[in-house]
Amino acid sequence: MDAAILSKLLTPEGWTLLGSLPPYDERQAMKTVTSLRDRGVAPDLAAAVVTQSRLRARARAKFGDFADGMLFTADGLEQATRLLVAALHARRYLSAGVTALADLTCGIGADSLAFAGTGLRVVATDLDEATAAIASWNLRHFPEAEVRHGDGLALDLRAERIDGLYADPARRTGGGAGGRSRRIVDPRAYAPPLDAVWALRETVPAVGIKVGPGIAHEGLPDDAETQWVSVDGDVVEAGLWFGPLAPEGPGRSALVLRTFTDEDGKEHTLSRTVRGDDDAPEVGAVGQYLYEPDGAVIRAGLVGQAAAELGGRLVDPTIAYVTTDSPADLPSARPAEPAGAQAPIATGYRVLDTMPFGLKRLKAYLRERGVGRVTIKKRGTAVVPEQLRKQLVLTGTEEATIVLTRVAGNQQVLVVEPLGAA
């Protein structure tokens, strides 16, 4: 965001104008901009407030009602930690006895919000001047947080009496004007590179680094707990936790979070952490039930651990599907009494039928059963679900769920229904 536009947004006129806009509607965006300009609002300010309105609407998924008092950039929002997960980050530092934390790459200030909100003294830095200004605005209610425009790696940690470090390195290239940013996969190309942040643990042992969930297992530091996190089935991040921030010791783990609202309108979060050595699980024939482990469990390489807990076996040594002969004892994602309940580590299905994959055979099977709508799940196959759906040409009134995967090395179709379905 241009610094001049940001300064206009932060004037009483700009802030009042932003607050006066109706809920964002993509279909009305251009009409809203035109209406503002007709009222004498400068074109750049009109475009800026509508852009912020759009970003706030998107941000509610991560920040809830807090989004209505925040400012964003598109890339900053894309990388920002969900408030639910940021609160768990803050809990790690508090449990480790940290009192003063440096957020070395604060972005729009999402994690620093959680850190300061729990009483930690925070020094937040960002190399981009406009982004640092946005973080300052988003943290304006927290005197515990100080935002600086500069290089966090240049902080004198001892002089600042910092006893905890956090970094969320940039993992996207700039898209330019009107362009689209591109995700960076290689940790050496992060800004700053992971090696530069890892080195700081020699000065401050309590170091946490957020990384992309696609990070490879090869090259992960031996002295860190690497934890993959999912929220409602979406793998949102991986984190590297060093020293006192990893009380269970180094290794790989998965944190599964499920959220729901009960009948009284109260929000709940269920969690479950999976750890352990991923011993080679048993592989065998498809049973009466099929389970898909949560994405965080899969990314952490703990499918074997999940299979052991589910009392099952893999359908193929290279595929993350677990099968059992009887239903596994999984907790409900919406328990009647949420207190003390845990999040389920897998999604379960009842297996209705299996067959070798073949378009003609599958079309005939679904047509005979009057299927007109099909949910297609896949793992270990090159089939594109959207293309297959068109090729099936279904016209019936029934619904079906099919799983395309490998079983003992062969392409198979599993016809299933979600457990709990009528």
N, C-alpha and C positions, 0 to 999 in steps of 0.2 A: 504494500500500500504506500502511495506517495505521502511523504511527510506533510506536504501542504494540505492534502485532502484530510489527513488524520487530524491536523490542527483545527480544520473547519468542523469536523465531526465532534470534537471535544469542546466546542464553544457552546454556551447555553442554547443558542439557536439550533445548532446541529443536533445536540442531544435531545432537545425537545421535539425536533422534527422527526428524529428516528423513533422516539417513543410514541408519536402520534399516528404512525402507520398502522393500518389494519393487519391482521394475520397474513403472512406471506402467501400469495397465490401466483404460481408461475404463469398462469394464463393472463393475469392482470398486471404483470410486472411492467411491461412497456407502457400500458395505460397509466400506471401510477407515476412513472417517470415523467410522462408527458404532462400529467395533471400538476405535478410539482413545478415543472418549468413554466407552465401557464400561470402559476401563482407567483412567479418571479424568483423562484429558487434557482441558484446558479446551476448550470448543467452538470458540473463535476460533483457538486454536493448532492444533487438529486440522484445521480447514478450511485454515489457512495452509500446513501442511506438505504436505497433499495437493495444494494448488494449486501449490506449488513443485515437487513431484514431476512434476506434469503439464507445467509450463513447462520443466523440465529435459529431459524426454523430447522435447519439441519443439525445444529448443535444441541438441540433439546434431547436427542438420543443419547448424547454423552453427558450433558450437564443438567438436564431437567430444567427446572424453573430458574436456575442460576444463569442460564444462557441469556435471559432477558436483560441482564445488567452487564453483559460482557461485550467486548469487541473482538473481531476475528479477522484473520486472513484465510484464504482458501487452503493454502498449504499448511498453515498453522493448525487449522481445525482438523485437517486430514490426519496429522501426526499426533494431535493432542490425546493424552490419556483420558479415558473415561473417568469421571469423578469417583465412581464406585471402585475402580482399580487403583486410582491415585490414593484413595483413603487406605487401601491395603499396603501400598508402598510406605505411607506415613507410619503405619502401625509397625512395620519392620524397624524403622529408625527409632521409634519410641521404645520398642522392646529391647533394642540394642543399647539403650542409654544415651543415644545421641541427643545433644541439646542445640547445636548450631550446625546448620546444613548449607552447603553451597550447591545450588542448582546451576550446573555449569552451562547448560544449553536450554534455557527456560522456555523458549518459544513464546506462546501467548500466555504462559503462566499456569497451565492446568495442574501440573503436579505441585507447583509452589503454593497454589490455593489450598491443597490438602495438607501440605506440610505446615504452612502458617496457621491453618485452621485448627491444627492439633497443638498449637503452642510452640512449635519449633521456631527458633530464630533462623531466618532464611536470607541468604545473599544469592540473588538470582541474576544471571548474566545472559546476554545474547549479543551476537556480533552485529545483527541487523538493527539499525537505529529505530526504524518504525516499529519493528516487532517488540523491541524492548519497551517502547513507549506504550504499546498496547498491553504488554504484561503489567506495566506500572498502573495502568488504568484498571485492569482486571483485579489487581491486588490492592486497590486503593483503600479497602476497608480493613486491611491487616497491617498494623504498625510493626508487626514482627518481621515483615518482609521488606527488603530493600532491593530494588531492581537497578542494575547498572548496564549501560551500553558498553560492551567490551568483551574481551576474550577471557572466558572463565579459566582457561588453563594458565593464565598469567596471574591469577590470584595468589597472594602470599598467605597460604593456608594457616601457617603458624601464627602470623601476626593478626589474622582475622579470627583466631581461636575457633577454627572450623574442625569439628570432629566427625563430620559425615559428608559424603559426596554423592551427588546424583547427576547422571547425564542421560540425555535422550538425543543422541547424535542425529543430525539431519540425514534422512534416508531417501531424499527425493532431489532430483535436479530441478532447477528453476524452469518453469514453462515459458517464461517471457510473456510479453503482452498478448493476452488472448490465447496463449499456448497452454498445453497440458503438461504438468510435471510428470517425470518418469521415476519409478521406484528404483532405488539402488539396492542391489543384492549383495555385492561384495563388501564385507565389513571394512576392508582397507580403504574403500572409497567413501565411507561415512565422513561427516564433517562435525566434530573432529574424528580422525580414525580411532578405532577401538584401542589400538596399542597405546596411543597417547593417554587415554583415560585409564587403562589398566595400570600404567606405570605409576599413577598417583597413589595406589594403595600402599606403596612403600612409605608414604608420608602420612596418609590417613587410611587405616585399614578398612573402615566401614564405607565401602564403595558399592553403589548400585548403578547398573547401566541398563536402560531399556533398549532392546534391539528388535529387529523385525522377526516375526514368527517363522519365517522361512530360513533362518540362519542354519547353516549346516552343523552337524555334530562334530565333524572333523575340525580340529583347531580350537575347540572350546577350552578355556583355561581349566586346568586340573584342580585349582583351589577355589572354584566358584560353584555355587548352586545355580544351575540354569533351569529356570521355571517357565513353562509355557502356560498362558492363561487364556481361557475361553469364557465368553459371556453369552449365555443362551445359545450355545452351539457355534458361535462365531469366535475363531481363534484371533485374539486381538493383539497379542504381543508375546515376546519372550523377555525375560529379565535375567541379568547376571548379577548375583549377589555374593559379595566377598566378606570375609572376616566375620564380625559379630552379626552381620545381616543374614548370615546363613547358619542359624543355630543347629540345624540338623546335619550340617556338614556338606561337603561338595557332592556333586552328582546331578542327575536330571530328575525333574519332578513336573507334575502337571497340576494346575489349579483349575477346577471346574466350578463355575459360578452359574447359578440359575436364579432368575428373578421372576416374581409373580406378585399380583395384587389379590388379596383375599376378599371375601364377600363384604367386609366392612371398609374396603378401600385402603387398607393398610398394605404398604409395600414390604416384601420380604426378600431376602437373598439367602439362598442355600449354597453351601460350598463343600467341596471335597478335594483333598489333596492326595494324589497318587504318587508314591515313590517306590523305589526298589530296583533291584537288578532285573533286567528283562531277559530272563532265561528263555531258551528256545522252547516255545510252547508245542503241545501236541498238535498234529494235523490229522484231520479225518473227514469222514463223509458228512454231508449236510444233514443235520438233525431236524427236529420239529420247530426249532426256534433259531432266529438269526439276530445277532447283536452287532451294532456299529458303535465302536468306542468313540467317545467324545474326541473332537479334533485335537484338543490339547494333549490328550493321552497319546494319540497317534503321532503328533509332531515330536513329543518327548521320547518316542521310541519305547513306550511302555505297554504295547499291545499284549505282549506275553503276560505282563502283570495283570492286565484287565481280564485276559482269558482265564487266568488262575482264579481271580475273584469271582468271575461269572460261572466258574465250574465247567468251562467249555474248551473247545479246540478251534483252531483256525481251519477255514475251508481250503486254504492254500498257503504255503509257507511265505509267500510274498504279498499276501492280501490282508488288509486290516478288517476282516469280518470274522466274528466269533460265532460258532454254532453250538447249540446244546440240545439235549434230548428232552429236557424238562425246563420249565420257565425258571430263570434266575431270580434271585431275591433282590430286586432293585428297589430303592426308595422312590416314592412318587415325586414328580416335579412340582406337585401342588399338594403337599401333605395337609391333612386336617389340622394337625398341631405342628406348626412350623418350628417352634422352639426346639433346638437340638437336632432337627432333621438335617440330613445331608443331601447334596446334589447327586443325582444318578450319573454314573460314569459312562453310560452307554444308552443307546436307543434300541428298543426291542421290537421284533416282528415275529409273527407266526408264519411259518413256511407252509404255503398251500400246495405248491407244485414246483417241480424243477424240470428243465428240459435243455438239451443242447441249443446253443444260439443259432437261429436261422430265421431270416425275415419271413419267408413264406409260412413256416411252421408257427411262428409267433402271431402273425396276422390271423391265421385260421383259428388259433387257440382263443384269441381275444374276441374275434367276431362271433364264434360259437357261444360265447358267454355274454354277448350283448354289451361289451365294454366300449364306451365312447370317450372316456377321459382316463388318461393313464399318467401316473407319477413314475418317472424313470430315475432310478438311482444307479450309479455306476462306480466301479473301482477296478482298475486293472484291465481296461478295455479302451480301444480307440474310438468306439462308437460315440457319435455326437447326439445327445438326447433330442435336441430340436430337430435334427434331420431325420432321426428315426421316427419321431412322432408324426412327421409329415408323410413318411413312407408307409406308416401303418394304416392311414386313411380310415380312422375309426368313426363310426356313426351311431353306436348304441347309446344306451342311457345309463349303463352301469359304470362304476369306477374301479380301477385296479392299480396296484403298486407293483412294479417289477424291478428287480435288481439284476443288472448286467455285470458279471464278474467272472473271474477264473476260479474253477474248482478243480483241484489236483492238476493244474496246468491246462485245463480245457475251458473254453468259453462256454458259459452256462447262463441260462435265464432262471432266476428264482422268482416265483410269484408269491408275494407276501402280503400280509395286512398288519398294520401297526398294532401292537398290543394295546388293548383298551378300546380299539375301534369296535363299533357295533357290528 
